[in-house]
Amino acid sequence: MHNDKTIKIDLEYYIMYDKLGALAIEYNTTVNHLANIAIRRLIDDIEFFRGLRKGENISIAHLNEQT
């Protein structure tokens, strides 16, 4: 899904960008794509734990999804 929203994030640990670059090359994708996957999973995990605290019926779909 493509949209025109852009955010700028300043990485505090520059080595992290180097590692993302190496992973992007290894998996033939972009650093931007890897960052989007990581952010999406972080938000999913936060929602998962919020649901646990509230006692809601939750799913862990992203554990089995392939990206």
N, C-alpha and C positions, 0 to 999 in steps of 0.2 A: 504494500500500500504506500503510495507516494503522496506527500503533501508538501506545501511550501514553507512549513514552519521550521525554523532553524534556531538552535541554541548554541551558545559558545560556552565551553567548559574549560577552565584552566586546570590542567593536571598538576597536582602538587608534587607528584613523584614522576620525574621525567623518564625514569627507567621503564615505567609502566607503558609509556607511548612506544618505546623501543620494543617491548615485549608484544604489544598489540600489533605493531608493524610486522614483526616476525611471524606471528600467528596468521595474520592476513595473507602473507606470502605463502605460508605453508598450506593454508586451506583455500587459496585462490579466491579471496574475497577482499573486502575493503575494511580499513580500520573503522570507518563509520558504521558499517554493517555489524561488526563485532560489538561496538559500543552500544548500538541499539538493542542487540540481543541481551547484553549484560544489564542494561537499564530495565528492559521489559521483565527480565527474570527477577531483578531486585524488587520491582514493584509487585510482581506476582507473589513473591515470598513474603513481603510485608502484609499483603492482603490475606495470605494464608494464615499467618500468625495472628493477625487481628481477628480473623474468623475463629481460630481456636480459642482465643480469650473470651469471645462472645458466645462460644458454644454453638456456632453455626455449623450447618452441614457444608463441608468444603470439599473441594477436589484438588488433586495434585497433578493436573494434566500435563504441565510442562516437564515433568520428570520423564515422561515417555515420548515427548514430541521430539521431532528431529528438525534441526535448523541448519 
